[in-house]
Amino acid sequence: MKPFRRAAGTGAEPGLATGIRIALTVLSTALGVVLGALAILSLRVAREVVTPARRKADTRIVDLDIAAQTITLARTPDTELPGRYGLFTTGTESYVKLGSVLSQDATTVKRKLLTQVGAQSRLSPDAAFSGWYYDHPEQLHLPYTAELIGSSVGPCPAWLFPAGDGDTWVIQVHGRGTTRAECLRAIPVFHALGITSLVVSYRNDGEAPRSRTGTYGLGSTEWRDVDAAIGYARRHGARRVILMGWSMGGAISLQVALGSAHRDLISGIVLESPVVDWRIVLDYQASQMHIPGTVAGLAMGALQSPWATPLTRTGGAIPFDSLDVVARAAELRHPILILHSDDDGFVPSDASHRLAEARPDLVELDSFDVARHTKLWNYDQERWSAAITSWLRRHELAPQG
């Protein structure tokens, strides 16, 4: 008898081939679903980065003692800070000023109210802790006027606080998701030195006109509105200009210093908790939000790719290389003072340290330890003010008088 031989291409082999094809189809479908989900999530993250932020509640009001004029908040790394702050609320009050910490435990912090709250006041529990302190220019008790700065997107509102002989101006640039009121804390320091202050707005910040896309350029577009403010200062008698930028306002100010047609008028730059390299900031924030590195990387890739602009709705690629001022440190020509806290919690101080190391001839870094993001004035007003005053005088930027 002849031994049984399996015919070629028959029996189990067709079944195996069919199984492999099915498995490959399932795997490719699953891979497509995963990649599609990653792409959708990455685009959502990218859009979040460039969409003008709205203030979000970050603490809760646990108790309001009208008789004692105290307020108890949920404890966070911000609400437990010593110093003077503000609190955005809803109810009968939209904003109240907070004084020193009176007591605290594992979950709450009791602070003194510096805004008188009446017996009929009612505040909703959700609130946002703020370093603003001053929320209207009248609270400084200094003369000022409301101005409009013409820019390519339209007239941008500004506040002008005249001081001294009008030769030296400081232009204050606020950060992401805030308005120019953020900068009011700095006005008295410059005013006391005889320096005129121009507190500006810029496209898409909720006060200045909206651009066509309505999105942030992370400094790559907004700097032109600040450059227009320098032109305004020049036309109104300024012979030298100091830029002061807060958080993303720091990124904007640095772009002005690198690209302005008025660079000859700029004499110095003061940066408070600045963004010096967006990649470091976005990587850090992604890790804090537990966003996978792959998603964060794809989001940044989309933001800097011209082909993705219809999807990210930016109207143009975000030039992260140009916004990396550590890499462009050799191009800097103006003295810079950086005030940054190493526990910032939002914009890491790493790039500030690297910029100081790259240009020790121009950059001076005064690093704090426990002041968080853009709250250095609130935490230690005396040290903050002295650092700016001393730096201005050493660089002969304060008018003599």
Steps between C-alpha positions, in 0.01 A plus 500: 500500500627847412536743792234769523623840373321830567424674173674833457276796583230292662396398848625706802715738300211696345346526847826634640533755221143612557567535871810709438308726262224547757753570775680754284171666412402520867843633597503761224149609593596523866815691410296737288261558787787564741676736260173677431435543871855631552456745214168629636638533853815671374295755303288570807816564703645719224185710482494536877851645493411780257142568608476808724451367850211583728545530872424172677419435863801352678383509861180501706365735760440283807383774737436875500496673841340839448543609862872424510555589133683176428468241227593132508616336178589148397873461549719494186865590434375848403239571768746418778756759382577790733436850369215695333290359218165519324212259461265491203155402618140486383201627690462845649876560465704428188842560656631538854847574637660260744750569776722280711444140602340488847488124545511180299460127532549206267214599268414867554657845533340796680601845373415857591265681263636835383182578305209588727228240447154603616252301703282439195786367288470155351791328326488178300740228618709480181770767481830579327805605701694785339822695530344811347411673829405822315225446245431862398749783432314739733615291795859622453395862572731621223403721205439304181320524169333242278669476160460308175803355321453453127609156379447281195193341662349827618517732803635328812396655836777611737549692823761775515647600838720808439804553723821700506601697193346247260832394347500146639201267460429144607256298290322234706392179320263259674491122472283228350137487609520829691459869422711810557376532860754227581776759455365767736711373791815625326388856429590656841861377481560662162296810583712566810809497276350752257426244228180532298300176475298386199292191582393339173262242361556280197298302249259234632549586868135594549563876497690561176346413161470139390721376218352311207560163669443616856789284623830565673826501312684444832691822439567453130213732398418694817840669506395724212233664717761572769735630232222740400493616864872581480427709193228677697744568784758637255245736345407625847849592610660177625875493444550156649265213575515215749290191428347305787331170419305266727486127414405482128552876504866413553503297179332791321749752641796288392360474147465880495862537610614262226285627215388857561576784263531708818783295652710814528246642746495192726736540794420198716258215573347382828340155496270361771449120492567507124456248222846482342456169313148373431607139453612476862176659619271282292688179589471590868131585483427181309671294771305686771176419318608136447486539122711226334826620351398366160187715500689809616764446232238459227321813622815711479580346163158601373534853633828557319391337172347724229292210366322463835395864541146440365462238774669691782328823385811709565508665159872426481765268640629575850877557458625325813862535385465878477326509839789311664701795631762278665592377153497861377689641798783629282255738331412683821641848544311651796557447875239268649380446858310175559291445814391137522404257775644150482168358628307688228254218441398622153803632311813313616801720573737268308515716187552815710803338663631383161465847350690652793773241450513563125527878530646592842616827345141612445267288711459523876275242670350557843346163588244456778419173675140517622312757294324297228400641159488881456449543875848619597379853579224358718732266685777751574419848372804658663751260345327511160492880491858532624626261231341704221605835647860389553524354148359814338744721687803280430420514129429873520143446380338701778487875433736699717327729745 
